[in-house]
Amino acid sequence: MANLIVYGTKYGSVQGCAERLKKELNDDTVLLNLKKEKADDVDISSYDTIIIGGSIYVGRIQKEVSAFCEKHSDTLLKKKIGLFICCMEEGKKANEQLISMFDQKLLDHAVIKEVFGGELDMAKLGFIHKMMMKIVSQSDENKKEMTNKKEKTSSIDYNKIIDFAKTIKEA
């Protein structure tokens, strides 16, 4: 069974999750980073399973991920698909972000949808993103503590990645 993991990443957390997911699938799995490669270079119709993921910045998923989903919607709806995001929100807010990032038809068709958690590495952030984090953190004590006291924090839940792979394989 051929699998394609299509993703967008800005600072690498989604790439790390995609690589771990590929390892867990133990099948013929190809990674496609939409920030570095063009989806047109890959024949997505040749894959049985397509997994789509991205990270959330300023309340949005990468435009490349949205464009991929929109352009290939008809093909995706004929495939087994899984959807995931990485974000710093938790619980209900994280699930709301997941649901708001993908078209309802894709959400309804997906075998599994998951939030893997997120990472924040202040050393990797550009100047603008650092300033945005400081502004946002002023209204949220948890984020303020995270951005001021820790250079790097991660809430990636690797058990969710393992469960996601298991669900995809069994579907």
N, CA and C atoms as an extended XYZ file, in Angstrom:
513
Properties=species:S:1:pos:R:3:atomname:S:1:resname:S:1:resid:I:1 pbc="F F F"
N         0.838       -1.172        0.000 N   MET     1
C         0.000        0.000        0.000 CA  MET     1
C         0.888        1.242        0.000 C   MET     1
N         0.680        2.133       -0.937 N   ALA     2
C         1.485        3.343       -1.061 CA  ALA     2
C         0.828        4.490       -0.299 C   ALA     2
N         1.633        5.152        0.518 N   ASN     3
C         1.164        6.280        1.327 CA  ASN     3
C         1.915        7.545        0.937 C   ASN     3
N         1.200        8.657        0.964 N   LEU     4
C         1.799        9.962        0.728 CA  LEU     4
C         1.463       10.844        1.918 C   LEU     4
N         2.492       11.436        2.520 N   ILE     5
C         2.286       12.415        3.585 CA  ILE     5
C         2.659       13.768        3.012 C   ILE     5
N         1.657       14.609        2.854 N   VAL     6
C         1.810       15.950        2.300 CA  VAL     6
C         1.720       16.918        3.468 C   VAL     6
N         2.705       17.828        3.576 N   TYR     7
C         2.683       18.713        4.731 CA  TYR     7
C         3.331       20.057        4.420 C   TYR     7
N         2.987       20.997        5.276 N   GLY     8
C         3.628       22.302        5.268 CA  GLY     8
C         4.198       22.541        6.648 C   GLY     8
N         5.378       23.101        6.711 N   THR     9
C         6.019       23.372        7.993 CA  THR     9
C         6.779       24.683        7.893 C   THR     9
N         6.820       25.405        8.974 N   LYS    10
C         7.563       26.653        8.973 CA  LYS    10
C         8.873       26.507        9.749 C   LYS    10
N         8.778       25.919       10.930 N   TYR    11
C         9.959       25.796       11.785 CA  TYR    11
C        10.346       24.348       12.064 C   TYR    11
N         9.666       23.387       11.452 N   GLY    12
C        10.105       22.001       11.518 CA  GLY    12
C         9.309       21.049       12.384 C   GLY    12
N         8.373       21.523       13.185 N   SER    13
C         7.641       20.589       14.048 CA  SER    13
C         6.776       19.635       13.238 C   SER    13
N         6.137       20.121       12.196 N   VAL    14
C         5.304       19.252       11.357 CA  VAL    14
C         6.177       18.253       10.606 C   VAL    14
N         7.333       18.698       10.157 N   GLN    15
C         8.235       17.783        9.470 CA  GLN    15
C         8.645       16.638       10.395 C   GLN    15
N         8.968       16.960       11.634 N   GLY    16
C         9.320       15.924       12.600 CA  GLY    16
C         8.181       14.936       12.816 C   GLY    16
N         6.955       15.451       12.898 N   CYS    17
C         5.790       14.573       13.068 CA  CYS    17
C         5.571       13.722       11.819 C   CYS    17
N         5.737       14.314       10.645 N   ALA    18
C         5.572       13.567        9.392 CA  ALA    18
C         6.615       12.453        9.286 C   ALA    18
N         7.844       12.743        9.675 N   GLU    19
C         8.903       11.722        9.637 CA  GLU    19
C         8.605       10.589       10.613 C   GLU    19
N         8.111       10.924       11.799 N   ARG    20
C         7.751        9.892       12.782 CA  ARG    20
C         6.573        9.064       12.278 C   ARG    20
N         5.610        9.726       11.658 N   LEU    21
C         4.458        9.025       11.095 CA  LEU    21
C         4.897        8.061       10.001 C   LEU    21
N         5.810        8.504        9.156 N   LYS    22
C         6.345        7.635        8.101 CA  LYS    22
C         6.991        6.394        8.718 C   LYS    22
N         7.764        6.577        9.765 N   LYS    23
C         8.422        5.462       10.443 CA  LYS    23
C         7.386        4.478       11.004 C   LYS    23
N         6.313        5.002       11.568 N   GLU    24
C         5.272        4.155       12.160 CA  GLU    24
C         4.470        3.395       11.103 C   GLU    24
N         4.335        3.954        9.927 N   LEU    25
C         3.540        3.292        8.884 CA  LEU    25
C         4.233        2.058        8.320 C   LEU    25
N         5.570        2.052        8.317 N   ASN    26
C         6.334        0.897        7.861 CA  ASN    26
C         5.888        0.388        6.495 C   ASN    26
N         5.455        1.219        5.656 N   ASP    27
C         5.031        0.861        4.309 CA  ASP    27
C         5.780        1.728        3.312 C   ASP    27
N         5.359        1.636        2.090 N   ASP    28
C         5.908        2.490        1.036 CA  ASP    28
C         5.322        3.885        1.231 C   ASP    28
N         6.016        4.723        1.996 N   THR    29
C         5.514        6.045        2.344 CA  THR    29
C         6.465        7.117        1.827 C   THR    29
N         5.883        8.099        1.159 N   VAL    30
C         6.644        9.212        0.594 CA  VAL    30
C         6.253       10.487        1.327 C   VAL    30
N         7.248       11.303        1.661 N   LEU    31
C         7.010       12.609        2.281 CA  LEU    31
C         7.083       13.690        1.214 C   LEU    31
N         6.152       14.634        1.275 N   LEU    32
C         6.146       15.761        0.343 CA  LEU    32
C         5.987       17.052        1.140 C   LEU    32
N         7.086       17.790        1.290 N   ASN    33
C         7.087       19.065        1.993 CA  ASN    33
C         6.687       20.147        0.992 C   ASN    33
N         5.481       20.669        1.134 N   LEU    34
C         4.959       21.653        0.183 CA  LEU    34
C         5.706       22.979        0.208 C   LEU    34
N         6.490       23.210        1.234 N   LYS    35
C         7.295       24.431        1.293 CA  LYS    35
C         8.536       24.322        0.408 C   LYS    35
N         8.947       23.082        0.093 N   LYS    36
C        10.165       22.873       -0.686 CA  LYS    36
C         9.920       22.223       -2.043 C   LYS    36
N         8.815       21.485       -2.160 N   GLU    37
C         8.530       20.756       -3.389 CA  GLU    37
C         7.139       21.120       -3.893 C   GLU    37
N         6.929       20.968       -5.182 N   LYS    38
C         5.623       21.251       -5.775 CA  LYS    38
C         4.806       19.972       -5.839 C   LYS    38
N         3.550       20.079       -5.435 N   ALA    39
C         2.662       18.917       -5.462 CA  ALA    39
C         2.445       18.425       -6.888 C   ALA    39
N         2.589       19.309       -7.862 N   ASP    40
C         2.399       18.917       -9.261 CA  ASP    40
C         3.468       17.939       -9.724 C   ASP    40
N         4.578       17.854       -9.003 N   ASP    41
C         5.647       16.927       -9.356 CA  ASP    41
C         5.333       15.492       -8.947 C   ASP    41
N         4.235       15.307       -8.194 N   VAL    42
C         3.865       13.984       -7.700 CA  VAL    42
C         2.472       13.626       -8.214 C   VAL    42
N         2.326       12.398       -8.699 N   ASP    43
C         1.027       11.897       -9.151 CA  ASP    43
C         0.287       11.356       -7.937 C   ASP    43
N        -0.555       12.184       -7.331 N   ILE    44
C        -1.220       11.761       -6.097 CA  ILE    44
C        -2.223       10.637       -6.344 C   ILE    44
N        -2.658       10.469       -7.583 N   SER    45
C        -3.621        9.400       -7.869 CA  SER    45
C        -2.992        8.015       -7.705 C   SER    45
N        -1.677        7.930       -7.674 N   SER    46
C        -1.009        6.637       -7.551 CA  SER    46
C        -0.882        6.164       -6.101 C   SER    46
N        -1.353        6.963       -5.143 N   TYR    47
C        -1.263        6.603       -3.728 CA  TYR    47
C        -2.616        6.126       -3.207 C   TYR    47
N        -2.569        5.109       -2.349 N   ASP    48
C        -3.790        4.591       -1.728 CA  ASP    48
C        -4.250        5.486       -0.584 C   ASP    48
N        -3.284        5.977        0.170 N   THR    49
C        -3.556        6.785        1.353 CA  THR    49
C        -2.807        8.104        1.250 C   THR    49
N        -3.513        9.187        1.558 N   ILE    50
C        -2.888       10.508        1.558 CA  ILE    50
C        -3.156       11.149        2.917 C   ILE    50
N        -2.079       11.524        3.571 N   ILE    51
C        -2.152       12.177        4.877 CA  ILE    51
C        -1.709       13.625        4.675 C   ILE    51
N        -2.488       14.543        5.220 N   ILE    52
C        -2.222       15.967        5.027 CA  ILE    52
C        -2.053       16.623        6.389 C   ILE    52
N        -0.973       17.391        6.531 N   GLY    53
C        -0.726       18.050        7.800 CA  GLY    53
C        -0.103       19.417        7.641 C   GLY    53
N        -0.262       20.214        8.659 N   GLY    54
C         0.336       21.539        8.663 CA  GLY    54
C         0.349       22.116       10.062 C   GLY    54
N         1.036       23.212       10.195 N   SER    55
C         1.094       23.894       11.491 CA  SER    55
C         0.265       25.159       11.425 C   SER    55
N        -0.098       25.634       12.588 N   ILE    56
C        -0.956       26.811       12.694 CA  ILE    56
C        -0.124       28.006       13.137 C   ILE    56
N        -0.159       29.053       12.329 N   TYR    57
C         0.491       30.325       12.651 CA  TYR    57
C        -0.512       31.433       12.420 C   TYR    57
N        -0.677       32.262       13.396 N   VAL    58
C        -1.616       33.372       13.354 CA  VAL    58
C        -3.006       32.867       12.951 C   VAL    58
N        -3.362       31.713       13.503 N   GLY    59
C        -4.695       31.165       13.288 CA  GLY    59
C        -4.942       30.530       11.935 C   GLY    59
N        -3.909       30.313       11.143 N   ARG    60
C        -4.084       29.739        9.795 CA  ARG    60
C        -3.073       28.628        9.556 C   ARG    60
N        -3.471       27.705        8.702 N   ILE    61
C        -2.556       26.667        8.243 CA  ILE    61
C        -1.792       27.243        7.049 C   ILE    61
N        -0.668       26.661        6.697 N   GLN    62
C         0.117       27.169        5.566 CA  GLN    62
C        -0.746       27.236        4.299 C   GLN    62
N        -0.540       28.317        3.542 N   LYS    63
C        -1.322       28.511        2.321 CA  LYS    63
C        -1.078       27.380        1.327 C   LYS    63
N         0.104       26.797        1.340 N   GLU    64
C         0.413       25.688        0.429 CA  GLU    64
C        -0.459       24.465        0.742 C   GLU    64
N        -0.727       24.234        2.014 N   VAL    65
C        -1.567       23.105        2.418 CA  VAL    65
C        -3.005       23.360        1.974 C   VAL    65
N        -3.502       24.558        2.223 N   SER    66
C        -4.863       24.904        1.790 CA  SER    66
C        -5.015       24.799        0.285 C   SER    66
N        -4.028       25.307       -0.452 N   ALA    67
C        -4.078       25.263       -1.916 CA  ALA    67
C        -4.051       23.817       -2.415 C   ALA    67
N        -3.227       22.973       -1.791 N   PHE    68
C        -3.168       21.559       -2.167 CA  PHE    68
C        -4.535       20.905       -1.981 C   PHE    68
N        -5.148       21.114       -0.838 N   CYS    69
C        -6.451       20.513       -0.545 CA  CYS    69
C        -7.516       20.985       -1.534 C   CYS    69
N        -7.500       22.268       -1.821 N   GLU    70
C        -8.485       22.817       -2.748 CA  GLU    70
C        -8.277       22.273       -4.163 C   GLU    70
N        -7.049       22.279       -4.619 N   LYS    71
C        -6.745       21.847       -5.986 CA  LYS    71
C        -7.034       20.363       -6.197 C   LYS    71
N        -6.768       19.545       -5.204 N   HIS    72
C        -6.882       18.094       -5.354 CA  HIS    72
C        -8.090       17.503       -4.627 C   HIS    72
N        -9.065       18.329       -4.317 N   SER    73
C       -10.221       17.893       -3.539 CA  SER    73
C       -10.909       16.666       -4.143 C   SER    73
N       -11.158       16.673       -5.435 N   ASP    74
C       -11.858       15.548       -6.063 CA  ASP    74
C       -11.087       14.245       -5.910 C   ASP    74
N        -9.781       14.286       -6.122 N   THR    75
C        -8.951       13.086       -5.974 CA  THR    75
C        -8.891       12.650       -4.522 C   THR    75
N        -8.740       13.590       -3.607 N   LEU    76
C        -8.653       13.263       -2.187 CA  LEU    76
C        -9.911       12.559       -1.693 C   LEU    76
N       -11.055       12.951       -2.219 N   LEU    77
C       -12.316       12.357       -1.780 CA  LEU    77
C       -12.494       10.925       -2.293 C   LEU    77
N       -11.598       10.476       -3.134 N   LYS    78
C       -11.619        9.092       -3.632 CA  LYS    78
C       -10.561        8.236       -2.936 C   LYS    78
N        -9.800        8.826       -2.043 N   LYS    79
C        -8.691        8.154       -1.364 CA  LYS    79
C        -8.989        8.002        0.127 C   LYS    79
N        -8.210        7.141        0.757 N   LYS    80
C        -8.226        7.075        2.214 CA  LYS    80
C        -7.347        8.235        2.679 C   LYS    80
N        -7.905        9.116        3.497 N   ILE    81
C        -7.129       10.274        3.934 CA  ILE    81
C        -7.121       10.405        5.457 C   ILE    81
N        -6.061       11.036        5.940 N   GLY    82
C        -5.935       11.420        7.331 CA  GLY    82
C        -5.495       12.872        7.374 C   GLY    82
N        -5.931       13.595        8.390 N   LEU    83
C        -5.617       15.013        8.520 CA  LEU    83
C        -5.025       15.271        9.904 C   LEU    83
N        -3.981       16.108        9.951 N   PHE    84
C        -3.429       16.478       11.255 CA  PHE    84
C        -2.895       17.904       11.213 C   PHE    84
N        -2.826       18.476       12.409 N   ILE    85
C        -2.187       19.782       12.571 CA  ILE    85
C        -1.267       19.729       13.786 C   ILE    85
N        -0.342       20.661       13.811 N   CYS    86
C         0.469       20.941       14.988 CA  CYS    86
C         0.139       22.363       15.413 C   CYS    86
N        -0.153       22.532       16.692 N   CYS    87
C        -0.459       23.865       17.209 CA  CYS    87
C        -0.192       23.879       18.707 C   CYS    87
N        -0.110       25.050       19.261 N   MET    88
C         0.180       25.200       20.684 CA  MET    88
C        -1.080       25.201       21.538 C   MET    88
N        -2.240       25.231       20.918 N   GLU    89
C        -3.487       25.169       21.676 CA  GLU    89
C        -3.698       23.747       22.163 C   GLU    89
N        -4.576       23.583       23.133 N   GLU    90
C        -4.883       22.268       23.668 CA  GLU    90
C        -6.384       22.093       23.773 C   GLU    90
N        -6.816       20.847       23.896 N   GLY    91
C        -8.218       20.535       24.147 CA  GLY    91
C        -9.166       21.050       23.084 C   GLY    91
N       -10.245       21.658       23.557 N   LYS    92
C       -11.314       22.125       22.667 CA  LYS    92
C       -10.798       23.147       21.647 C   LYS    92
N        -9.947       24.067       22.091 N   LYS    93
C        -9.414       25.084       21.175 CA  LYS    93
C        -8.589       24.454       20.062 C   LYS    93
N        -7.808       23.443       20.386 N   ALA    94
C        -6.996       22.753       19.381 CA  ALA    94
C        -7.896       22.053       18.369 C   ALA    94
N        -8.930       21.374       18.853 N   ASN    95
C        -9.857       20.693       17.948 CA  ASN    95
C       -10.622       21.678       17.073 C   ASN    95
N       -10.964       22.826       17.634 N   GLU    96
C       -11.628       23.867       16.834 CA  GLU    96
C       -10.704       24.353       15.724 C   GLU    96
N        -9.420       24.486       16.033 N   GLN    97
C        -8.470       24.894       14.998 CA  GLN    97
C        -8.379       23.836       13.902 C   GLN    97
N        -8.295       22.582       14.290 N   LEU    98
C        -8.230       21.498       13.308 CA  LEU    98
C        -9.435       21.556       12.369 C   LEU    98
N       -10.611       21.662       12.933 N   ILE    99
C       -11.841       21.665       12.140 CA  ILE    99
C       -11.926       22.886       11.230 C   ILE    99
N       -11.412       24.005       11.686 N   SER   100
C       -11.506       25.222       10.881 CA  SER   100
C       -10.470       25.297        9.761 C   SER   100
N        -9.472       24.421        9.778 N   MET   101
C        -8.396       24.485        8.776 CA  MET   101
C        -8.689       23.697        7.502 C   MET   101
N        -9.639       22.770        7.553 N   PHE   102
C        -9.912       21.917        6.403 CA  PHE   102
C       -11.365       22.033        5.972 C   PHE   102
N       -11.598       21.822        4.684 N   ASP   103
C       -12.938       21.826        4.111 CA  ASP   103
C       -13.785       20.737        4.768 C   ASP   103
N       -15.051       21.003        4.966 N   GLN   104
C       -15.939       20.057        5.646 CA  GLN   104
C       -16.013       18.712        4.926 C   GLN   104
N       -15.974       18.714        3.599 N   LYS   105
C       -16.015       17.449        2.856 CA  LYS   105
C       -14.801       16.585        3.183 C   LYS   105
N       -13.630       17.202        3.275 N   LEU   106
C       -12.426       16.453        3.633 CA  LEU   106
C       -12.511       15.942        5.070 C   LEU   106
N       -12.990       16.787        5.960 N   LEU   107
C       -13.144       16.378        7.358 CA  LEU   107
C       -14.082       15.180        7.479 C   LEU   107
N       -15.200       15.221        6.761 N   ASP   108
C       -16.170       14.131        6.821 CA  ASP   108
C       -15.608       12.845        6.214 C   ASP   108
N       -14.775       12.978        5.201 N   HIS   109
C       -14.218       11.825        4.495 CA  HIS   109
C       -13.013       11.206        5.204 C   HIS   109
N       -12.335       11.971        6.009 N   ALA   110
C       -11.095       11.518        6.651 CA  ALA   110
C       -11.336       10.326        7.575 C   ALA   110
N       -10.431        9.374        7.499 N   VAL   111
C       -10.437        8.204        8.374 CA  VAL   111
C       -10.099        8.629        9.802 C   VAL   111
N        -9.199        9.604        9.911 N   ILE   112
C        -8.779       10.118       11.212 CA  ILE   112
C        -8.354       11.580       11.068 C   ILE   112
N        -8.621       12.340       12.135 N   LYS   113
C        -8.216       13.742       12.246 CA  LYS   113
C        -7.590       13.882       13.630 C   LYS   113
N        -6.439       14.559       13.684 N   GLU   114
C        -5.772       14.634       14.988 CA  GLU   114
C        -4.941       15.900       15.125 C   GLU   114
N        -4.812       16.351       16.355 N   VAL   115
C        -3.887       17.417       16.733 CA  VAL   115
C        -2.742       16.739       17.474 C   VAL   115
N        -1.523       16.852       16.935 N   PHE   116
C        -0.375       16.191       17.531 CA  PHE   116
C         0.280       17.009       18.636 C   PHE   116
N        -0.139       18.244       18.832 N   GLY   117
C         0.517       19.135       19.775 CA  GLY   117
C         1.355       20.135       19.005 C   GLY   117
N         2.266       20.777       19.655 N   GLY   118
C         3.074       21.781       18.973 CA  GLY   118
C         4.424       21.968       19.632 C   GLY   118
N         5.236       22.742       18.973 N   GLU   119
C         6.543       23.098       19.506 CA  GLU   119
C         6.751       24.587       19.308 C   GLU   119
N         7.453       25.147       20.232 N   LEU   120
C         7.829       26.546       20.121 CA  LEU   120
C         9.282       26.662       20.515 C   LEU   120
N        10.088       27.070       19.564 N   ASP   121
C        11.517       27.257       19.800 CA  ASP   121
C        11.820       28.721       19.498 C   ASP   121
N        11.939       29.503       20.543 N   MET   122
C        12.137       30.947       20.381 CA  MET   122
C        13.387       31.269       19.566 C   MET   122
N        14.395       30.395       19.625 N   ALA   123
C        15.635       30.635       18.884 CA  ALA   123
C        15.421       30.523       17.374 C   ALA   123
N        14.417       29.760       16.948 N   LYS   124
C        14.151       29.589       15.521 CA  LYS   124
C        13.233       30.668       14.949 C   LYS   124
N        12.504       31.354       15.821 N   LEU   125
C        11.541       32.344       15.348 CA  LEU   125
C        12.240       33.552       14.751 C   LEU   125
N        11.653       34.054       13.684 N   GLY   126
C        12.127       35.300       13.113 CA  GLY   126
C        11.676       36.470       13.981 C   GLY   126
N        12.191       37.642       13.703 N   PHE   127
C        11.897       38.824       14.510 CA  PHE   127
C        10.396       39.091       14.614 C   PHE   127
N         9.705       39.044       13.504 N   ILE   128
C         8.263       39.344       13.495 CA  ILE   128
C         7.495       38.336       14.343 C   ILE   128
N         7.814       37.046       14.191 N   HIS   129
C         7.116       36.038       14.984 CA  HIS   129
C         7.438       36.159       16.475 C   HIS   129
N         8.660       36.534       16.796 N   LYS   130
C         8.992       36.752       18.208 CA  LYS   130
C         8.153       37.891       18.782 C   LYS   130
N         8.032       38.958       18.021 N   MET   131
C         7.238       40.102       18.481 CA  MET   131
C         5.767       39.712       18.622 C   MET   131
N         5.260       38.943       17.662 N   MET   132
C         3.866       38.492       17.738 CA  MET   132
C         3.643       37.637       18.978 C   MET   132
N         4.579       36.740       19.284 N   MET   133
C         4.449       35.886       20.470 CA  MET   133
C         4.447       36.720       21.742 C   MET   133
N         5.255       37.744       21.784 N   LYS   134
C         5.284       38.595       22.971 CA  LYS   134
C         3.966       39.356       23.136 C   LYS   134
N         3.397       39.816       22.029 N   ILE   135
C         2.113       40.516       22.092 CA  ILE   135
C         1.005       39.577       22.536 C   ILE   135
N         0.936       38.404       21.918 N   VAL   136
C        -0.085       37.423       22.280 CA  VAL   136
C         0.084       36.981       23.721 C   VAL   136
N         1.311       36.802       24.155 N   SER   137
C         1.560       36.288       25.502 CA  SER   137
C         1.138       37.279       26.578 C   SER   137
N         1.025       38.546       26.248 N   GLN   138
C         0.615       39.531       27.240 CA  GLN   138
C        -0.808       39.296       27.717 C   GLN   138
N        -1.639       38.627       26.880 N   SER   139
C        -3.024       38.376       27.271 CA  SER   139
C        -3.245       36.942       27.724 C   SER   139
N        -2.223       36.134       27.718 N   ASP   140
C        -2.363       34.727       28.096 CA  ASP   140
C        -1.201       34.350       28.998 C   ASP   140
N        -1.451       34.196       30.272 N   GLU   141
C        -0.381       33.945       31.248 CA  GLU   141
C         0.420       32.692       30.934 C   GLU   141
N        -0.241       31.635       30.447 N   ASN   142
C         0.489       30.401       30.134 CA  ASN   142
C         1.497       30.634       29.020 C   ASN   142
N         1.085       31.329       27.979 N   LYS   143
C         2.003       31.594       26.875 CA  LYS   143
C         3.086       32.572       27.305 C   LYS   143
N         2.726       33.507       28.170 N   LYS   144
C         3.718       34.458       28.653 CA  LYS   144
C         4.818       33.721       29.396 C   LYS   144
N         4.429       32.806       30.272 N   GLU   145
C         5.422       32.028       31.011 CA  GLU   145
C         6.281       31.219       30.033 C   GLU   145
N         5.642       30.619       29.042 N   MET   146
C         6.356       29.793       28.076 CA  MET   146
C         7.364       30.620       27.279 C   MET   146
N         6.966       31.798       26.805 N   THR   147
C         7.855       32.584       25.958 CA  THR   147
C         8.940       33.287       26.758 C   THR   147
N         8.678       33.591       28.003 N   ASN   148
C         9.674       34.312       28.791 CA  ASN   148
C        10.653       33.400       29.525 C   ASN   148
N        10.223       32.228       29.960 N   LYS   149
C        11.070       31.382       30.790 CA  LYS   149
C        11.742       30.251       30.019 C   LYS   149
N        11.175       29.866       28.903 N   LYS   150
C        11.733       28.731       28.179 CA  LYS   150
C        12.090       29.152       26.766 C   LYS   150
N        13.245       28.726       26.338 N   GLU   151
C        13.627       28.980       24.947 CA  GLU   151
C        12.938       28.002       24.013 C   GLU   151
N        12.674       26.793       24.509 N   LYS   152
C        12.024       25.791       23.681 CA  LYS   152
C        11.050       24.992       24.528 C   LYS   152
N         9.875       24.781       23.965 N   THR   153
C         8.882       23.946       24.629 CA  THR   153
C         8.203       23.075       23.584 C   THR   153
N         7.818       21.883       23.988 N   SER   154
C         7.150       20.967       23.072 CA  SER   154
C         6.009       20.271       23.780 C   SER   154
N         4.898       20.190       23.085 N   SER   155
C         3.758       19.420       23.579 CA  SER   155
C         3.387       18.326       22.573 C   SER   155
N         4.333       17.970       21.697 N   ILE   156
C         4.073       16.910       20.716 CA  ILE   156
C         3.784       15.614       21.477 C   ILE   156
N         2.664       14.988       21.130 N   ASP   157
C         2.254       13.743       21.764 CA  ASP   157
C         2.535       12.598       20.781 C   ASP   157
N         3.643       11.917       20.989 N   TYR   158
C         4.053       10.856       20.068 CA  TYR   158
C         3.108        9.658       20.104 C   TYR   158
N         2.394        9.482       21.204 N   ASN   159
C         1.388        8.423       21.259 CA  ASN   159
C         0.252        8.694       20.282 C   ASN   159
N        -0.077        9.962       20.085 N   LYS   160
C        -1.109       10.306       19.099 CA  LYS   160
C        -0.633        9.969       17.688 C   LYS   160
N         0.633       10.160       17.424 N   ILE   161
C         1.188        9.826       16.103 CA  ILE   161
C         1.137        8.310       15.892 C   ILE   161
N         1.489        7.556       16.906 N   ILE   162
C         1.445        6.093       16.822 CA  ILE   162
C         0.007        5.620       16.602 C   ILE   162
N        -0.932        6.176       17.357 N   ASP   163
C        -2.346        5.803       17.204 CA  ASP   163
C        -2.887        6.198       15.836 C   ASP   163
N        -2.457        7.362       15.340 N   PHE   164
C        -2.868        7.832       14.025 CA  PHE   164
C        -2.422        6.826       12.963 C   PHE   164
N        -1.166        6.405       13.015 N   ALA   165
C        -0.641        5.440       12.053 CA  ALA   165
C        -1.395        4.121       12.136 C   ALA   165
N        -1.674        3.674       13.339 N   LYS   166
C        -2.402        2.416       13.524 CA  LYS   166
C        -3.797        2.502       12.914 C   LYS   166
N        -4.475        3.610       13.139 N   THR   167
C        -5.821        3.794       12.577 CA  THR   167
C        -5.781        3.811       11.049 C   THR   167
N        -4.808        4.505       10.488 N   ILE   168
C        -4.666        4.551        9.013 CA  ILE   168
C        -4.443        3.147        8.462 C   ILE   168
N        -3.570        2.379        9.096 N   LYS   169
C        -3.256        1.038        8.607 CA  LYS   169
C        -4.475        0.110        8.680 C   LYS   169
N        -5.278        0.271        9.715 N   GLU   170
C        -6.421       -0.618        9.924 CA  GLU   170
C        -7.657       -0.210        9.123 C   GLU   170
N        -7.684        0.989        8.612 N   ALA   171
C        -8.875        1.484        7.898 CA  ALA   171
C        -9.017        0.853        6.525 C   ALA   171
